[in-house]
Amino acid sequence: MNSKKASFKATSLLLALLLCFSLILTPALATTSNVFGSVLPTSDIGENFTPTDAMADSDIQELTDTSTVLDESDIIYMVLTDRFYDGDSSNNGTLNLEYRPGELKYTQGGDWKGLTEKLDYIKNLGMTAIWISPPSENELLSRDGSESGYHGYFTHDYNSADPHFGTKQELVNLVNTAHEKGLKVILDVVPNHSADYFDGTSTTYSSADYQPAAPFNNPAWYHHYGDITDWNNEFQVLNYDLGGLDDLNQDNPDARQAIKDAYKDWITLTGADGIRVDAARSIPKDLLEEFEEYVGVPTFGEIFVGDVDYVSAFSEYQWGVLDFPLFFQAREVFAH
């Protein structure tokens, strides 16, 4: 009986996690046009406009059939790059250091080459877009060594490719091949924090060998308040560290420009179609808006909160947000 209950809860949680990736649409997408060029002929649409009418409307068909712009109709397959497919075992890392097969807190070997090889599999599932892990080079291990940067959120060098995933050219190949197959590509980005290099509230690095790559190794580019302890305190949410990860001070103009440049360069290099912004709740809203305009592709953010009004407010500053209110409700219904 207990095992059945546990199995049911596990299945329910999986369902809830899948549901959470639906998007709340921004006001921009509800209008006739948006900054990314999509135009809907809403002035000609009456109350009796039917799917048959839509099929016969050349404007709508051009938008939905050939547009490479990320839109709300896309079916997105989220890929944890390290856990998907190992196409090149030579980039797996050092055995028993960050690369520990079977130990799931450490690197397992998935890479961009392997993902490229499996694009037909994803396409045949009916997907129209893939969302991949952050591409930037990560710190090998957490400060305490209890996990590696396999997930992409321990950023060491914003401007270099993580060697465990492959080279920049292999990422370009992935995006190009995806586009050839009619799949859009979304990059995950981490403009809120680097890996955990500062010890607590320290304003200096412990070691010359343990710090982020230039130019992000400037201590003045970070807040030094320590970890968030009260998630109801918006000052902490914006300025304190998330789980020990060093919080970038986006009010510093040099840091702000550098983080925008880094991700603009990734979009320019790869031709990726959209961006998911990690920890968007902890980033100033004006920067979210500025960031999207600067990188030139639709962005959607992670606001890990169950309150609809709180989350939807962020859609005034980005193309969209992940529907975590739905996730929390689904988890409550199916798991509790």
C-alpha positions as CSV (number, residue, x, y, z in Angstrom):
1,M,0.0,0.0,0.0
2,N,2.8,2.4,0.9
3,S,4.7,1.6,-2.3
4,K,1.6,2.3,-4.4
5,K,1.0,5.6,-2.6
6,A,4.7,6.6,-3.2
7,S,4.4,5.6,-6.9
8,F,1.2,7.6,-7.3
9,K,2.9,10.7,-5.7
10,A,5.9,10.3,-7.9
11,T,3.7,10.2,-11.0
12,S,1.7,13.1,-9.9
13,L,4.7,15.2,-9.2
14,L,6.1,14.4,-12.7
15,L,2.8,15.5,-14.2
16,A,2.9,18.7,-12.2
17,L,6.4,19.5,-13.3
18,L,5.4,19.0,-16.9
19,L,2.4,21.3,-16.5
20,C,4.5,24.1,-15.0
21,F,6.2,24.7,-18.3
22,S,3.1,26.2,-19.9
23,L,3.5,30.0,-20.5
24,I,1.4,32.9,-19.3
25,L,1.1,35.2,-22.3
26,T,2.2,38.8,-22.1
27,P,0.0,41.7,-23.1
28,A,2.3,42.2,-26.1
29,L,1.3,38.8,-27.5
30,A,-2.4,39.6,-27.0
31,T,-2.2,42.6,-29.3
32,T,-1.9,42.7,-33.0
33,S,1.9,42.9,-33.0
34,N,5.0,42.7,-30.8
35,V,8.6,43.7,-30.9
36,F,9.6,40.5,-32.7
37,G,7.6,41.1,-35.8
38,S,4.6,38.8,-35.4
39,V,1.5,40.5,-36.9
40,L,-2.0,39.1,-36.4
41,P,-4.9,40.5,-38.5
42,T,-7.2,40.9,-35.5
43,S,-9.0,43.9,-37.0
44,D,-10.6,41.5,-39.6
45,I,-11.5,38.8,-37.1
46,G,-15.1,38.7,-36.1
47,E,-17.1,36.7,-33.5
48,N,-17.7,33.9,-36.0
49,F,-14.1,33.5,-37.1
50,T,-13.6,29.7,-37.3
51,P,-10.6,27.4,-37.6
52,T,-11.5,26.9,-41.3
53,D,-11.2,30.7,-41.7
54,A,-7.8,30.6,-40.1
55,M,-6.7,27.8,-42.5
56,A,-7.7,30.0,-45.4
57,D,-6.1,33.2,-44.1
58,S,-2.7,33.7,-45.7
59,D,-1.5,36.1,-43.0
60,I,-2.1,33.6,-40.2
61,Q,-0.7,30.7,-42.2
62,E,2.5,32.6,-42.9
63,L,2.8,33.4,-39.2
64,T,2.1,29.9,-37.9
65,D,3.7,27.8,-40.6
66,T,7.0,29.6,-41.5
67,S,7.8,31.9,-38.6
68,T,11.1,31.3,-36.8
69,V,10.0,33.5,-34.0
70,L,9.3,31.8,-30.8
71,D,5.6,32.0,-30.0
72,E,2.9,30.7,-27.6
73,S,1.9,27.8,-29.9
74,D,5.3,26.2,-29.7
75,I,5.6,22.8,-28.0
76,I,8.9,23.0,-26.1
77,Y,11.1,20.0,-25.1
78,M,13.3,20.9,-22.2
79,V,16.7,19.2,-22.3
80,L,19.1,18.9,-19.4
81,T,22.0,18.7,-21.8
82,D,24.3,16.6,-19.5
83,R,21.6,14.0,-19.0
84,F,20.4,13.5,-22.6
85,Y,22.9,11.8,-24.8
86,D,26.7,11.4,-24.8
87,G,27.9,12.0,-28.4
88,D,31.5,12.6,-27.5
89,S,33.0,10.8,-24.6
90,S,36.3,12.7,-24.9
91,N,34.7,15.8,-23.3
92,N,33.2,14.1,-20.2
93,G,35.8,15.4,-17.9
94,T,38.0,13.8,-15.2
95,L,36.8,10.5,-13.9
96,N,36.0,10.5,-10.2
97,L,36.3,14.3,-10.1
98,E,33.4,16.0,-11.8
99,Y,32.7,13.1,-14.0
100,R,31.1,10.3,-11.9
101,P,28.9,7.9,-14.0
102,G,25.9,6.9,-12.0
103,E,26.3,9.6,-9.3
104,L,23.5,12.0,-10.3
105,K,24.9,15.1,-8.5
106,Y,27.9,14.9,-10.9
107,T,28.5,15.1,-14.6
108,Q,27.2,12.2,-16.7
109,G,28.4,13.0,-20.2
110,G,25.6,14.5,-22.3
111,D,26.7,17.1,-24.8
112,W,25.6,19.2,-27.9
113,K,26.9,16.6,-30.3
114,G,24.8,13.9,-28.8
115,L,21.8,16.2,-28.8
116,T,22.3,17.0,-32.4
117,E,22.3,13.2,-33.2
118,K,18.9,12.9,-31.5
119,L,17.0,15.8,-33.0
120,D,14.9,13.5,-35.2
121,Y,13.7,11.7,-32.1
122,I,12.6,15.0,-30.5
123,K,11.0,16.2,-33.8
124,N,9.1,13.0,-34.1
125,L,7.6,13.5,-30.7
126,G,5.8,16.5,-32.2
127,M,8.0,19.1,-30.6
128,T,8.6,22.5,-32.3
129,A,11.4,23.8,-30.0
130,I,14.0,22.6,-27.6
131,W,15.2,24.4,-24.5
132,I,18.8,23.5,-23.6
133,S,20.9,24.0,-20.5
134,P,23.0,27.2,-20.1
135,P,25.9,27.1,-22.6
136,S,28.5,29.0,-20.6
137,E,31.5,27.4,-18.9
138,N,30.7,26.2,-15.4
139,E,32.8,25.7,-12.3
140,L,33.7,22.1,-12.0
141,L,32.4,21.6,-8.5
142,S,30.4,23.4,-5.9
143,R,32.3,25.1,-3.1
144,D,31.8,22.0,-0.8
145,G,32.4,19.6,-3.6
146,S,29.0,17.9,-3.2
147,E,28.0,18.4,-6.8
148,S,29.4,19.4,-10.2
149,G,28.2,22.2,-12.5
150,Y,26.5,19.7,-14.8
151,H,23.2,21.7,-14.8
152,G,24.8,24.9,-16.0
153,Y,24.0,27.2,-13.0
154,F,27.5,27.4,-11.5
155,T,28.8,29.9,-14.1
156,H,32.6,30.4,-14.2
157,D,33.0,32.1,-17.6
158,Y,30.0,33.7,-19.2
159,N,31.7,34.1,-22.5
160,S,33.2,30.6,-23.0
161,A,31.4,27.3,-23.9
162,D,31.3,24.7,-21.2
163,P,33.8,22.1,-22.5
164,H,31.7,19.2,-21.1
165,F,29.0,20.2,-23.6
166,G,31.3,20.8,-26.5
167,T,32.8,23.7,-28.5
168,K,31.0,26.8,-29.7
169,Q,31.1,25.4,-33.2
170,E,29.3,22.3,-32.0
171,L,26.6,24.5,-30.5
172,V,26.3,26.4,-33.7
173,N,26.0,23.1,-35.5
174,L,23.2,22.0,-33.1
175,V,21.2,25.2,-33.7
176,N,21.7,25.0,-37.5
177,T,20.7,21.4,-37.7
178,A,17.7,22.0,-35.5
179,H,16.6,24.9,-37.8
180,E,16.9,22.6,-40.8
181,K,14.5,20.2,-39.1
182,G,12.1,22.9,-38.2
183,L,13.0,23.1,-34.5
184,K,13.6,26.3,-32.7
185,V,16.2,26.5,-30.0
186,I,16.0,28.3,-26.6
187,L,19.1,29.0,-24.6
188,D,18.9,29.0,-20.8
189,V,20.8,32.0,-19.3
190,V,21.9,32.9,-15.8
191,P,22.3,36.7,-15.5
192,N,21.5,36.7,-11.7
193,H,24.6,35.0,-10.3
194,S,27.9,33.2,-10.8
195,A,29.1,30.1,-9.0
196,D,29.8,30.4,-5.2
197,Y,33.2,32.1,-5.1
198,F,32.8,34.4,-2.1
199,D,32.7,32.9,1.3
200,G,29.5,34.2,2.9
201,T,29.6,38.0,3.0
202,S,33.3,38.3,2.1
203,T,34.3,41.0,-0.4
204,T,37.5,39.2,-1.4
205,Y,38.2,35.9,-3.1
206,S,39.7,33.1,-1.0
207,S,42.1,32.2,-3.7
208,A,43.5,33.6,-7.0
209,D,42.6,30.2,-8.5
210,Y,39.0,30.1,-7.3
211,Q,37.1,33.1,-8.9
212,P,35.1,33.7,-12.0
213,A,36.8,34.5,-15.4
214,A,37.4,38.1,-16.3
215,P,35.7,40.5,-16.5
216,F,33.3,39.0,-13.9
217,N,36.1,38.6,-11.3
218,N,35.6,42.1,-10.0
219,P,34.2,42.0,-6.4
220,A,32.5,45.4,-7.0
221,W,30.2,43.7,-9.5
222,Y,28.5,41.7,-6.7
223,H,26.4,42.1,-3.7
224,H,27.9,40.8,-0.4
225,Y,24.8,40.3,1.8
226,G,25.0,36.5,2.2
227,D,22.1,34.1,1.5
228,I,18.4,34.9,1.2
229,T,16.7,33.9,4.4
230,D,13.3,35.5,4.0
231,W,11.6,35.1,0.6
232,N,8.9,37.6,1.6
233,N,11.6,40.3,1.8
234,E,11.9,41.8,-1.7
235,F,15.2,43.5,-0.9
236,Q,16.7,40.1,0.0
237,V,15.2,38.5,-3.1
238,L,16.9,41.1,-5.3
239,N,20.2,41.5,-3.5
240,Y,21.1,38.5,-1.5
241,D,22.6,35.2,-2.7
242,L,20.5,32.4,-4.0
243,G,21.7,29.2,-2.3
244,G,25.2,30.6,-1.8
245,L,25.6,31.6,-5.5
246,D,27.2,35.0,-5.8
247,D,24.6,37.7,-6.7
248,L,25.5,40.0,-9.4
249,N,24.9,43.7,-8.7
250,Q,23.1,44.8,-11.9
251,D,23.0,48.3,-10.6
252,N,26.7,48.5,-11.4
253,P,26.7,49.8,-14.9
254,D,29.7,47.8,-16.0
255,A,28.3,44.5,-14.6
256,R,25.0,45.3,-16.2
257,Q,26.5,45.9,-19.6
258,A,28.8,42.9,-19.4
259,I,26.0,40.5,-18.7
260,K,23.9,41.9,-21.6
261,D,26.9,41.7,-23.9
262,A,27.7,38.1,-23.0
263,Y,24.2,36.8,-23.8
264,K,23.8,39.0,-26.9
265,D,27.0,37.4,-28.2
266,W,25.6,33.9,-27.6
267,I,22.5,34.8,-29.6
268,T,24.5,36.4,-32.4
269,L,26.8,33.5,-32.6
270,T,24.3,30.7,-32.6
271,G,21.1,32.2,-34.1
272,A,19.1,30.8,-31.2
273,D,15.4,31.8,-31.2
274,G,14.7,32.5,-27.6
275,I,15.9,32.7,-24.0
276,R,14.7,31.4,-20.7
277,V,15.9,33.6,-17.8
278,D,16.9,31.7,-14.7
279,A,16.0,33.2,-11.3
280,A,14.1,36.1,-13.0
281,R,12.4,37.0,-9.8
282,S,15.8,38.1,-8.4
283,I,16.6,40.4,-11.3
284,P,15.3,44.0,-11.4
285,K,12.3,44.2,-13.7
286,D,13.7,47.1,-15.7
287,L,16.7,45.0,-16.5
288,L,14.5,42.1,-17.6
289,E,12.9,44.5,-20.1
290,E,16.2,46.1,-21.2
291,F,17.8,42.6,-21.5
292,E,15.1,41.3,-23.8
293,E,15.3,44.3,-26.1
294,Y,19.1,44.1,-26.1
295,V,19.4,40.4,-27.0
296,G,16.7,40.7,-29.7
297,V,14.8,37.5,-29.1
298,P,11.8,36.6,-26.9
299,T,12.6,35.8,-23.3
300,F,10.6,34.1,-20.6
301,G,11.5,34.0,-16.9
302,E,11.4,31.7,-13.9
303,I,9.4,33.3,-11.1
304,F,9.1,30.4,-8.6
305,V,6.0,31.7,-6.8
306,G,2.5,30.4,-6.6
307,D,0.7,33.8,-6.6
308,V,-0.8,34.6,-10.0
309,D,-0.7,38.4,-9.5
310,Y,2.9,38.3,-8.4
311,V,4.0,36.2,-11.3
312,S,1.9,37.8,-14.0
313,A,3.3,41.2,-13.1
314,F,6.7,40.1,-14.6
315,S,5.0,39.6,-18.0
316,E,4.9,43.3,-18.3
317,Y,8.7,43.2,-18.7
318,Q,9.3,40.0,-20.7
319,W,7.6,38.1,-23.5
320,G,6.4,35.5,-21.0
321,V,6.8,33.7,-17.8
322,L,6.6,30.1,-16.7
323,D,3.3,29.3,-15.1
324,F,4.4,28.3,-11.7
325,P,1.0,29.1,-10.1
326,L,-0.4,26.3,-12.2
327,F,2.5,24.1,-11.0
328,F,1.8,24.7,-7.4
329,Q,-2.0,24.1,-7.8
330,A,-1.4,20.9,-9.8
331,R,1.1,19.7,-7.1
332,E,-1.5,20.4,-4.4
333,V,-4.3,18.6,-6.3
334,F,-2.4,15.5,-7.5
335,A,0.3,15.0,-4.8
336,H,-1.3,16.2,-1.6
